[in-house]
Amino acid sequence: MSRKRSDADRPARLLFEGWIAGMGTSSGTRIVLGHWERSPFGPFSDVMIELANGQRVLLAPTGETADFIAGVYVFDTVRVVPVDVSLGAGTWTVRAGSLDLRFSTGRRGPLGLGLRVVPGALARRPAWATLTDFPARLLLTGVRTRGSAGSGRREWYGARDLRPIRAVAATFEGDDLGALTPVDPPVRFGFGSVPRKPAVTRVVTTVARTGRSRRTSRPPPDRPPCAGARPYWPCACPP
């Protein structure tokens, strides 16, 4: 006879509420910004970059956030650097280590207007992300709203707003990244995905462990493994 699962038996769920911006540039570089107003780590921002040569770089503000993100996604290099984001009059300004990024957004289209009516409580439910996964694939090329992540985790994305990105200016390590282009080819950080058309999406991201460890990332070459890391939770050691 089966028994009802207790709270201790249920997967631990972590909620991240904020914005994800995805864009491509004519240099072949693709950039994904996560700007989190609420998270288990407090407010923070991070940047994922895939260069034209396929190198995947994570820029994160603390060792704790870097360890967690690198446990969910796949990178060749992880850098712990200050990540500062400011927003004004539809323009985002991002400074993260050797990345200087500025992009502007346009008016919401019908999809963005429709997403704005999704209640926060509904967007936080994995069942809602599961229901919207197929429509998202049809309406937003390159997007999935649920999937498997690293270290035995699963992820769900509940979207609540969408604005197109109209222009970008960016340099990385002193090189001009060029003009705005679609996110093509798609980024290869793991499950995480963004629309092919550059956009900023307001999301609620749920990350839950399933009990099956299937880590898809490896310790980056410029940071040794941390002895204080614990399964399913980021290392609390200083960077």
Secondary structure as the mmCIF struct_conf table of DSSP 4:
data_model
#
loop_
_struct_conf.conf_type_id
_struct_conf.id
_struct_conf.beg_label_comp_id
_struct_conf.beg_label_asym_id
_struct_conf.beg_label_seq_id
_struct_conf.end_label_comp_id
_struct_conf.end_label_asym_id
_struct_conf.end_label_seq_id
HELX_LH_PP_P HELX_LH_PP_P1 LYS A 4 SER A 6
HELX_RH_3T_P HELX_RH_3T_P1 ASP A 7 ASP A 9
BEND BEND1 ARG A 10 ARG A 10
HELX_LH_PP_P HELX_LH_PP_P2 PRO A 11 ALA A 12
STRN STRN1 ARG A 13 THR A 25
TURN_TY1_P TURN_TY1_P1 SER A 26 SER A 27
BEND BEND2 GLY A 28 GLY A 28
STRN STRN2 ARG A 30 ARG A 38
TURN_TY1_P TURN_TY1_P2 PRO A 40 PHE A 41
BEND BEND3 PRO A 43 PRO A 43
STRN STRN3 PHE A 44 GLU A 50
TURN_TY1_P TURN_TY1_P3 ALA A 52 ASN A 53
BEND BEND4 GLY A 54 GLY A 54
STRN STRN4 ARG A 56 ALA A 60
BEND BEND5 PRO A 61 THR A 62
HELX_RH_AL_P HELX_RH_AL_P1 GLY A 63 VAL A 72
BEND BEND6 TYR A 73 TYR A 73
BEND BEND7 ASP A 76 ASP A 76
STRN STRN5 THR A 77 VAL A 80
STRN STRN6 VAL A 83 GLY A 88
TURN_TY1_P TURN_TY1_P4 ALA A 89 GLY A 90
STRN STRN7 THR A 91 ALA A 96
TURN_TY1_P TURN_TY1_P5 GLY A 97 SER A 98
STRN STRN8 LEU A 99 THR A 105
HELX_RH_AL_P HELX_RH_AL_P2 PRO A 110 LEU A 115
TURN_TY1_P TURN_TY1_P6 ARG A 116 VAL A 117
BEND BEND8 VAL A 118 VAL A 118
HELX_RH_AL_P HELX_RH_AL_P3 GLY A 120 ALA A 123
TURN_TY1_P TURN_TY1_P7 ARG A 124 ARG A 124
HELX_RH_AL_P HELX_RH_AL_P4 PRO A 126 LEU A 139
BEND BEND9 LEU A 140 LEU A 140
TURN_TY1_P TURN_TY1_P8 THR A 141 GLY A 142
BEND BEND10 THR A 145 THR A 145
STRN STRN9 ARG A 146 SER A 148
BEND BEND11 GLY A 150 GLY A 150
TURN_TY1_P TURN_TY1_P9 SER A 151 GLY A 152
STRN STRN10 ARG A 153 PHE A 172
TURN_TY1_P TURN_TY1_P10 GLU A 173 GLY A 174
STRN STRN11 ASP A 175 ASP A 176
BEND BEND12 ALA A 179 ALA A 179
STRN STRN12 LEU A 180 THR A 181
BEND BEND13 PRO A 185 PRO A 185
HELX_LH_PP_P HELX_LH_PP_P3 PRO A 186 VAL A 187
BEND BEND14 PHE A 189 PHE A 191
BEND BEND15 ARG A 196 LYS A 197
STRN STRN13 ALA A 199 ARG A 209
BEND BEND16 GLY A 211 GLY A 211
TURN_TY1_P TURN_TY1_P11 PRO A 221 ASP A 222
BEND BEND17 ARG A 223 ARG A 223
HELX_LH_PP_P HELX_LH_PP_P4 PRO A 224 CYS A 226
TURN_TY1_P TURN_TY1_P12 ALA A 227 GLY A 228
STRN STRN14 ARG A 230 ARG A 230
TURN_TY1_P TURN_TY1_P13 PRO A 231 TYR A 232
STRN STRN15 TRP A 233 TRP A 233
BEND BEND18 CYS A 237 CYS A 237
#
